[in-house]
Amino acid sequence: MLTSALTCARIPASPILIVSKESMSTSALPSPATPLGFGQIMDRIFRLMRANFWQLFKVSAPAMALQAALLLAIGGAVVLIFTPWDPPLQEQMVLRIVFIAAAALAYYLISLLVYALYLPAAFHAALAAEAGQPVDFRVSYAAAFAKAGRYIGLMLLFLLIVAGPVLLLMALAGGAIAMAALAAKASGNPAAMVAFIPLLPLLYILALVYSVLATLWLAVAYPASVAEDLPAWAAIRRSVRLTEGGRGRLFLVLLIVYAATYIATMLVECVIFAVGAIGFLLGLAMHLTMNPWGFVGIGLGVLLLLVAIYLLMTVIMSVYSVALTVFYRDQRLRKEGAAPVAAPAVNPAV
């Protein structure tokens, strides 16, 4: 509509579309009309991230903030539970182990809920960016919460398919090892246990290979569900069909994205640790290491590291959502000669 108005006014359309005060400006990149090569896919991911960086960052920021807050809260609770008690530690160990297990389970379940609602919002935003539309925070999360049950179900199906067989394999291996240990103890011959040693690396490799393959099968389930309004199981089947014939290319795309984000993570950590080391040396020179100001400096250094990791993870999650969205659209062009031209319209009043 804005482009039409500009055309009627005989003013050349700018690539920057000012949407509203609530949504930041976004660069409209023309959607490719033909399938992309591998290098073109990587270039498209980079260009979309550069053009829509802050909008995509805003969508990812709340989920990563919730994750960080949850981790700090549970970590703090674990630290408090391990403060010295009376009676001694040994008499309270079972209770503390139960507490840690409950805290870990709570963290896992809440994290699943957070990601189940964040991923559709992230993919809605990435679909809008891919189609050259404004990326709007409220609209993206409105799309996620409007069909929250569907997306939570999709997350559970995803985990069941990817992690279920791996957990079953681990349980069977653990049971077999336990039976072998009992047999070895009863007979006094440890040969049964020794026989399992070369099997453990093999089981690990099998579990890793299956996890990677299953992730590639289901990689575009969320963008397919958001773009095509598919229920959970239909989105799973759709992802398997769409990724067929392109999983090798998808693996390379994700591998390069992982390598780039890993290098970025290492660089950020190196810079922060270098700054921390310089600060520590300055503290030694000024005799502040055992001074209260020394502890303040250590606290600020840890806080800086946590903030940097949070910001980096927010950017990384945005990159992955864009990468999978670009691949999803490219696969639709390759297999069907058509691709979604827009993200689904949603009323942001939620």
C-alpha positions in Angstrom: 0.0 0.0 0.0 2.8 2.4 0.9 4.6 1.6 -2.4 1.4 2.3 -4.4 1.0 5.6 -2.6 4.5 6.6 -3.4 4.1 5.6 -7.0 0.9 7.6 -7.3 2.7 10.6 -5.9 5.5 10.1 -8.4 8.1 9.7 -5.6 10.6 6.9 -6.0 10.0 4.2 -3.5 12.6 4.0 -0.8 13.9 0.6 0.4 13.2 1.8 4.0 9.6 1.4 4.9 8.5 3.4 8.0 5.7 1.3 9.4 4.6 2.9 12.7 6.0 4.3 15.9 5.6 0.9 17.5 7.5 -1.1 14.8 11.0 0.0 13.7 11.9 0.6 10.1 12.8 -2.5 8.0 14.7 -2.9 4.8 12.5 -4.6 2.1 14.7 -7.1 0.2 13.1 -8.5 -2.9 12.1 -12.1 -2.4 13.9 -14.5 -4.9 11.6 -15.8 -7.7 13.8 -18.8 -8.3 15.6 -21.3 -6.1 18.9 -20.2 -4.6 22.3 -21.9 -4.7 24.2 -22.6 -1.6 26.2 -19.4 -1.7 23.1 -17.4 -2.4 21.3 -18.9 0.6 24.1 -17.8 2.9 24.2 -14.4 1.3 20.4 -14.1 1.7 20.7 -15.0 5.4 23.3 -12.4 6.0 21.4 -9.7 4.1 18.1 -10.4 5.9 19.9 -10.3 9.3 21.6 -7.0 8.4 18.5 -5.4 7.1 16.2 -6.5 10.0 18.7 -6.9 12.9 17.1 -4.8 15.6 13.5 -6.0 14.8 14.6 -9.7 15.0 16.7 -9.0 18.1 13.6 -7.5 19.8 11.6 -10.6 19.1 14.3 -12.9 20.5 15.2 -10.8 23.5 12.3 -11.6 25.9 12.7 -15.4 25.5 16.5 -15.2 26.1 15.9 -12.9 29.1 13.4 -15.4 30.6 15.9 -18.2 30.1 18.6 -16.2 31.8 16.4 -15.1 34.7 15.2 -18.7 35.2 18.8 -20.0 35.1 19.9 -17.4 37.6 17.0 -18.1 39.9 17.4 -21.8 40.0 21.2 -21.5 40.2 20.8 -19.2 43.2 18.4 -21.6 44.8 20.9 -24.4 44.4 23.7 -22.3 45.9 21.5 -21.4 48.9 20.5 -25.0 49.5 24.2 -26.0 49.7 25.0 -23.5 52.4 26.1 -25.2 55.6 23.3 -26.7 57.6 23.0 -28.2 61.0 22.9 -31.2 61.2 25.9 -31.9 58.9 25.8 -32.2 55.1 25.8 -36.0 55.0 22.5 -36.2 56.8 20.9 -33.8 54.3 22.4 -35.0 51.1 19.4 -37.0 49.9 17.1 -33.9 50.4 19.6 -31.7 48.5 19.9 -34.2 45.6 16.1 -34.3 45.4 15.9 -30.5 45.4 18.5 -30.2 42.6 16.6 -32.8 40.5 13.4 -31.0 41.0 15.0 -27.7 40.1 16.5 -29.2 37.0 13.2 -30.6 35.9 11.4 -27.3 36.6 14.0 -25.5 34.5 13.6 -28.0 31.7 9.8 -27.8 31.6 9.6 -24.0 31.8 12.3 -23.8 29.1 10.2 -26.0 26.8 7.2 -23.7 27.3 9.3 -20.6 26.7 10.8 -22.0 23.4 7.4 -23.5 22.3 6.0 -20.0 22.2 9.2 -18.1 21.2 9.9 -20.2 18.1 6.6 -19.4 16.3 7.1 -15.7 17.1 10.6 -15.9 15.7 9.6 -17.6 12.6 6.7 -15.3 12.0 9.1 -12.4 12.2 11.6 -14.2 9.9 8.8 -14.9 7.4 7.9 -11.3 7.4 11.5 -10.2 6.8 11.9 -12.8 4.0 8.7 -11.4 2.3 9.9 -7.8 2.6 7.2 -7.0 5.2 7.7 -5.0 8.4 8.8 -7.1 11.3 6.5 -6.3 14.3 7.2 -7.6 17.8 3.5 -7.5 18.9 2.2 -9.2 15.7 4.8 -11.9 16.0 4.0 -12.8 19.5 0.2 -12.4 18.9 0.6 -15.1 16.2 2.4 -17.4 18.7 -0.1 -17.0 21.6 -3.1 -17.2 19.4 -2.3 -20.9 18.8 -0.3 -21.7 21.8 -1.7 -25.2 22.3 -0.7 -26.1 18.7 2.9 -24.9 19.1 3.3 -26.5 22.5 2.1 -29.8 21.0 4.5 -29.3 18.1 7.4 -28.9 20.6 6.4 -32.1 22.4 6.2 -34.0 19.1 9.6 -32.7 18.1 11.2 -33.8 21.3 9.5 -37.2 21.2 10.8 -37.9 17.7 14.3 -36.4 18.2 15.1 -37.4 21.8 12.7 -40.3 22.5 14.7 -43.0 20.6 17.9 -41.6 22.1 16.6 -41.8 25.6 15.3 -45.4 24.9 18.7 -46.4 23.6 20.3 -45.0 26.7 17.9 -46.8 29.0 18.4 -50.1 27.3 22.2 -49.6 27.4 22.0 -48.7 31.1 19.9 -51.7 31.9 22.3 -54.0 30.0 25.3 -52.6 31.8 23.6 -53.0 35.1 22.7 -56.6 34.4 26.3 -57.2 33.3 27.6 -55.7 36.5 25.4 -57.9 38.6 26.5 -60.9 36.6 30.1 -60.0 37.0 29.7 -59.5 40.7 27.9 -62.8 41.1 30.5 -64.8 39.1 33.5 -62.8 40.1 34.5 -62.5 36.5 34.6 -58.9 35.1 34.7 -60.0 31.5 31.0 -59.2 31.0 31.7 -55.6 32.0 34.8 -55.3 29.9 32.8 -56.4 26.8 30.6 -53.3 27.1 33.5 -50.8 27.0 33.9 -50.7 23.2 30.1 -50.6 22.8 29.7 -47.3 24.6 31.4 -45.1 22.0 29.4 -46.9 19.3 26.1 -46.2 21.1 27.1 -42.5 21.5 27.9 -42.2 17.8 24.5 -43.9 16.8 22.6 -41.6 19.1 24.4 -38.5 17.7 23.8 -39.5 14.1 20.1 -40.2 14.7 19.7 -36.9 16.6 21.3 -34.9 13.7 19.2 -36.8 11.0 15.9 -36.3 13.0 16.7 -32.6 13.5 17.2 -32.2 9.7 13.9 -34.0 9.0 11.9 -31.7 11.3 13.9 -28.5 10.8 11.2 -26.6 9.0 8.2 -27.9 11.0 7.8 -24.5 12.8 8.1 -22.3 9.8 5.7 -24.6 7.9 3.2 -24.5 10.7 3.3 -20.7 11.0 3.3 -20.0 7.2 0.7 -22.6 6.2 -1.4 -22.7 9.3 -0.7 -26.4 9.9 -1.5 -28.3 13.1 1.4 -30.1 14.9 1.4 -33.5 13.2 0.7 -32.1 9.8 3.7 -29.7 10.3 5.9 -32.6 11.2 4.9 -34.5 8.0 5.2 -31.3 5.9 8.8 -30.8 7.2 9.8 -34.3 6.3 8.5 -33.9 2.8 10.0 -30.4 2.2 13.4 -31.3 3.5 13.6 -34.4 1.3 16.4 -33.9 -1.3 17.8 -30.9 0.5 19.0 -32.2 3.8 22.6 -32.2 2.8 22.4 -28.6 1.8 20.5 -27.8 5.0 23.2 -29.5 7.0 25.9 -27.4 5.4 23.9 -24.2 6.0 23.5 -25.0 9.6 27.1 -26.1 10.0 28.4 -22.8 8.6 25.9 -20.9 10.8 27.1 -22.9 13.8 30.8 -22.3 12.9 30.2 -18.6 12.5 28.3 -18.3 15.8 30.9 -20.4 17.6 33.7 -18.2 16.4 31.8 -15.1 17.4 31.2 -16.6 20.9 34.9 -17.4 21.2 35.9 -13.9 20.2 33.5 -12.3 22.7 34.7 -14.5 25.5 38.4 -13.8 24.6 37.8 -10.0 24.6 35.9 -10.2 28.0 38.6 -12.5 29.6 41.3 -10.2 28.3 39.6 -7.2 29.8 39.2 -9.1 33.0 42.8 -10.1 33.1 43.9 -6.5 32.5 41.6 -5.4 35.3 43.0 -8.1 37.6 46.6 -7.0 36.9 45.7 -3.4 37.5 44.0 -4.5 40.8 47.2 -6.3 41.8 49.3 -3.2 41.0 47.0 -1.0 43.0 46.7 -3.5 45.9 42.9 -3.8 45.4 42.6 -7.6 45.1 41.6 -8.1 48.8 40.0 -4.7 49.0 36.1 -4.4 48.7 36.7 -2.7 45.4 38.4 -5.8 44.2 35.3 -7.9 44.8 33.2 -5.1 43.2 35.4 -5.4 40.1 35.0 -9.2 40.0 31.3 -8.9 40.3 31.2 -6.4 37.5 33.4 -8.6 35.3 31.0 -11.6 35.9 28.0 -9.4 35.1 29.6 -8.2 31.9 30.3 -11.7 30.8 26.7 -12.8 31.5 25.3 -9.7 29.6 27.6 -10.4 26.7 26.5 -14.1 26.6 22.8 -13.0 26.8 23.2 -10.6 23.9 25.1 -13.1 21.8 22.6 -15.9 22.3 19.8 -13.5 21.4 21.5 -12.7 18.1 22.3 -16.4 17.5 18.7 -17.5 17.9 17.7 -14.8 15.4 20.2 -16.0 12.9 19.0 -19.6 13.1 15.3 -18.6 12.7 16.3 -16.6 9.5 18.4 -19.4 8.2 15.7 -22.0 8.5 13.1 -19.6 7.1 15.2 -19.0 4.0 15.8 -22.7 3.5 12.0 -23.4 4.0 11.1 -20.8 1.3 13.8 -22.1 -1.0 12.6 -25.7 -0.7 9.0 -24.6 -1.5 10.3 -22.9 -4.7 12.3 -26.0 -5.6 9.7 -28.6 -5.0 6.4 -26.7 -5.7 7.4 -23.7 -7.7 5.7 -21.5 -5.2 6.6 -19.9 -1.8 4.7 -17.9 0.8 4.7 -14.3 -0.2 3.8 -13.0 3.3 3.6 -13.9 6.9 0.1 -14.6 8.1 -1.8 -11.6 9.2 -2.6 -11.5 12.9 -4.4 -9.0 15.1 -1.8 -7.8 17.6 -4.3 -6.9 20.3 -3.6 -9.9 22.6 
